Amino acid sequence: MNYCKIFLKPKKEESLLRFHLWVFSGAIAFIDGKPEEGDLVEVYSSGNTFLGIGHYQIGSIAVRILSFLPAVVDQAFWIERIRIAYGLRVALGLAEADNNNIFRLIHGEGDRLPGLVIDIYGDTAVIQAHSVGMHHARKAIAEALIEVLGDALQNIYYKSEGSLPFKAVPGHENEYLLGGETGTVHIALEKGLRFHIDWLKGQKTGFFVDQRENRLLLEKYAAGRSVLNLFCYTGSFSVYAMRGGAATVHSVDSSSKAIALAQKNIELNFPDDQRHQAFAEDAFNYMANMDSRYDLIILDPPAFAKHKNVVRNALIGYRKLNAVAFEKIKPGGIIFTFSCSQVISKNDFRLTVFSAAAQSGRHVRILHQLTQPADHPVNIYHPESEYLKGLVLSVE
């Protein structure tokens, strides 16, 4: 096929020669042709050397590279990439497992499909596009999913409202590409625990798949402890704490809908268990008024910073949040603290938590340094695909 060609300024090809997957608009010298957003384009050096093929988009990230070799991006291309990704999830024991049918199948750049996220909930795949090109390719991607997963897949839902960096065609922001469950909530299995998944109205694709391994770790620390789960959303950390033998578990979220969902998940796994209580309240307000009853606190807030220009304010928010936890947790307590903001570096997050610890004057030790799980792989050439960072802290 004949694609429009993008030529880079001198020396701007170096990042692509190191297999970085983004071409920034400032690196472009000129464009041969008039590509529309979402079109496939070829990228060349100033010396006319082929560098890659990818999706074109207006904005700071002008091209997301799909292949560094000449390639035809046809149905066979999508099938191959999805088949490779699925094989990894099988090898990880997440797909085709008796005790688990929740996992991320495609993690954007980590699976060499920048701009694409696919999460699996039992027999349902939920697709999100973060680029115009992936939005245009959604039906081809759905067909490739059917080819790879076969009868194991009964529903494919395309959900990109709120995630697209552009205005999608009205009526196509959210749509079923296969099947179509009549209910909005589905029950799926994560490491032997059941969860209600609301992919139609829930945040992201309906569930925070990326905290699975960290929830399992929390379970090991929960026995006999009084647990506070702040920003609880679906209550998944609370469910794992219950299975781990926590004495009491309190879930807090400012959203009454989230609290209702957390309660449903507790009831689904531990019916009539009186150890759990839920509170629809702002997390900062709750912490300001709470006593020192807790000896395990989970701080898993939504992204405080989605853009670099608000990083400073986000770090102040993380410091304040952690400072109160350090001040009020019981001696010998454990804090699980996280940031899911991609623009917050691991070092900045750690320094912020250090500042909060120093402010409290308490002795604090790092027990674990946490990140995203293996079904959210980080492309070694594209460090931006790493976003989740966390610390498990012992507080005397």
N, C-alpha and C positions, 0 to 999 in steps of 0.2 A: 504494500500500500504506500501511497505517497502522503507523507505527513508534513505539516509545517515544520520549519527548522528554526531552532533558537541558537544563536551564536553568542558565546560568552566573551567578556572582556579578557584581555591578556592576563594570565596567571590566576584567573578565577576558576579554572578547572581543577585546581589542586584538591579541593574537598571531594569532588566526584571521583578523582583518581584514588582517593582513600575510601571510596564506596559509601560516602555520606549520601543520604537519599533525598535531600532537598536542594533545590536551586533557588536562591533568593533573587528577588527582582533587581536588586542593585548590581548583581553580577552579569546581567544581560547587556550585551552590546547592541544587538538588533535582532529582529524576528523576520525571517523570510516567509511571508504569508500572513494571513489574518486568522489565527486560531480563535475559536470561541471557548469560553470556560468549559472545562470538562473534556476538551479534545485531547487526543494523544498527540504528542509532539516529540521530535527528536532533538537532542541537545548536542551541540558541537563546540569544540574549543575554538579559540581565535585562529588557530592554525588549521581548522576544518577537519579535526579528528573527532570521530564519533565517540560520544561519552555515555549516552543512555537514551532511553525512551520512557516517557511518563505522562502523567495528567497535567494539563495546563490550567492555571487558575490565576485570576487577578488578585493581587495582594502581595504581602511581603514574601510568602512562599509561592513562587511562580510555577514551579514544577515539582511534582513528587515522582521520583524515579521508580519505575516498575522493573526495569531490567537494564543492566549495564552492557548487555550484548544486544545486537540487533535481534528483535523479536516481533512476532505477530501476536498481538494481544487478542486472541480469539477464545472460543469456548474451551479448547484444549489447554490454553494457558491458565484459565481460572480453575479448571479441574485439577491440573497438576499442583498448583500452589495450595489449594484446599486439601488435596490428598496428602501432601507432605505435612501440612499442619495437623491434620487429623491423626496421622501416624504417630506424631510426637505425643499427642494427648493419650493415645492408646498406650504407648510406651511408658508414660508417666503414671498409668493406672487410674486415670480420670475418666476416659471414655471406655465404654464397654465394661464397666465395673459394676459389681453387685451392690456396692454400698454408696455409689456416687453417680449421678447423672447431671451434675451442674459443673460446667467448665467453660473457659474461654477458648474458642476454637481459632479465632483470628485476632491477633493483637497488633494491628497496624504494621508499623515499621519492623517490629520484632518478628513478623512472619512474612516480611518482604511484600506487604500489601498496604503501603502507606495510605492513611485516610479511611481504613476499613476496620470495623470491630464486629465480631460475631460471637455472641454468647449462646450456649446450649443449655436448655432447661428441659431435661427429659426428652420428649419427642418434638420439642419446639426450638427453632433457631430464631434468635432476635438479631437483626442486622442494624447497625448504625453506620452512616456515612459521615465523614468529617472532611470530605472534599467533593467538589462538583463532579469530578470524574467517576468516583465511586457511586455517587448518586445516580448518574446516568447508566452505570453498569449493574445496577441492583438486580435486574431480572436475569442477566447472564450469570451473576453470582448465585442467585437462587437456584437456577438450573444446575449449576455445578455442585451445589450442596446436595441436591436430590441425587445426582450421579454418584457422589462419594458416600453419602450416608444411607441412601436407599430407603427401605421401609421403616428404618428407625426414626425417620423424620416425617411427622404428620402435619406440622405447621411451620411456616416461615413468615415472620412478621418483620416488616421494615419500619423501624422507628427512628426517625431523625429529627423530629420536632425538638427544637431547643439545642440540637447538637450541630446542625449545619451552619457553616460560616457564611451562608447566603440564603436567599429566599427561594425555597423550592417551589415547584409548580403546585398551585393550590389543589388539594385532593391527593397529592402524592407524597406528602411529608410522612404519613403513616399509612401503611396498607398491608394487607395480607398478600403474600406472593405464592403461598401454598396453604390449602386448608382454610382454617378460620374458626377458632374455638368460640363458642357462643358465650362462655363465661370469661370474665376479665382476670380471674385468678386461677393459677395452676399450682399444683403441689409437686415439688421436685425434691430430690434427695442429695444431700451433701454429707459425705462421710458418716452415713447412717442416721442422720437427722433430717427431718422433713421441714420444708419451708413453703409458705405461700408465695408464689411469684406473680406479681402484677406487672406484666410487661407492657400493658396498654397505658397505665396511668402512673406506674412507679417511676422512681428516679433511675437515670441511666437506662439500662436494659431491664430493670426490675429488681435487681439484686446486686450487692457488692461482692462480686465473685473474687476480687483480688485479695480479700482478707482471710481466705480459707485456712491457709497454713498458720497464720497468726492466731486464728480462733482455736485451732487445735493446740497450739502452745499455751494459750490462756487456760484451756481446760485443765492442763496439768498443774496449774498454779491455784486453781479455784477451791480445792477441797477445804471445807471448814471456814472459808473466808466470807466476809461481808463485802459484796461486790457492787460497785456503782458503774453503770454503763451510760456514759454521756454521749449525746448525739446518736442515740441508739438505732434510729431508722427502723429496720425490720426486726431488731432485737436479736440478731444472729449471735453476737458475742454473749448475750444473756443466755441464750439457749445452750451454748457450749459450756458456760459457767455452771448452769444447772446440771448438765450431765457430769461435769467434773466434781460435783458434790459440794457446791457452795452452800453456805448456811443461809444467806439471804442474797437476793439480787434485786437491785433497783434500776429500772430503765428510765432514762430521761430524754425527751426530745421536744422541741418547740412545736412540732406538728402533731395535732390530735389524730390525723390520719395515720401517721407513723406509729404513734402509741397504740392505736387500735390494731394495726398490723403486727406489732411486736407482741401484744397480748394474744393474738390468734396463733402466732408461732409458738409461744410458750404453751398454750393450751393444746396445740397439735401434738407436741412432744411430751408434755408433762401435765396431763389433765388434772385439774383440781389441786395442783401443787401450790401450797400457801407461801412458799419461800419467795415468790416474785411479786413485786409491785411496780407499777408504771406511772409516770408523772408527765403530763403535757405542760412543760415549763421551759423557759429559756435556760440553757445550760449554765451561763454565767450567773444568772439570778439564783438558780438552784444552789450552785457552789457557794455563793456569797452568804447564803442563809443556812447552810448545812452545818451539822456538828462534825466531830471527828470519829464517826462510827465506822467508817469504811477502812478496810485494809487491802483492798484491791480496786483500783480505779482505772477505767478505760477512757482515754481521750482520743476520739476518732472523729474530729470535726470535718465538715465539708471543706473543700478547697478555699482557704482564706485569700489566695492570690491566683488569679487566672491569667494575669498579665504582669509583665516586669515592672510597670509603673506603679504597682500597688504592693510591691514586695516589702517595703519598709513597714507599712501599716499591718501587713499580714504577720510579719515577725513580731511586732508589738502584741498582736492578738495571741499568737502562740505563747509568748512569754507570760502574759497575764494569766492565761488559762493554766499553764503548767505551774505557775507560782502558787496559785490557790491550792492546787492538788498537793504540792509539796508541803504547804503550810498545814493542811488539815488531815492528811492521811495518817493513820495510826503508825507508831513505831514498828518497824518490821514489815511495813506494807510494801505492796508492789504496784507500780504504775506502768501501764501500757500506753504510750503516747505516740501519735502518728501525725504525719502531714502527707496529704495526697496532692499537694500543689506541685506541679511539674517545675515551675519556675523557682521554687525554693530548693536550694541545693542541700545535699546531705550534711555538708559542713555547716551551712548557715542554720539549719534546723538544730543540729547538735549544739552549736554555740548558743542558740536561743534557749534551749533547755538547760544548758550549763548556767546561763545567766539567771534563770528562774530558780535553779537549785541553790546557787550562791546567795540569792536574795533571801531564801528561806533559812539559810544557815545550818541546814541539816546535812548529815552524811549520806551521800547518794552514790550508789555503784551501778554501773551498766552491766546487766546480765546478758542481754541479747541486743544485737543490732539487726533490725528487720527490714525486709523489702517485699516486693511483689512476688507471687509464686511463679513456678516454671511455666504455667500456661499463659503467663503474661511476659514472654521472653524479651530480653533486652538485646537488640541488635548491637553487636560489639562495635560496629562502625557508626552507630547512630545513638549516642548516649541519651538523647532526648526521649527515647522510648522507656527510660527508667524514670518513674515518677513517685512511687510510694516509698516512704521511708518511715522507720519507727524505731523506738527504743523501749526495752523493758528494763525498768529501774527498781532497785531495792532502796528503800528509804528508812534510815534508822531514826 
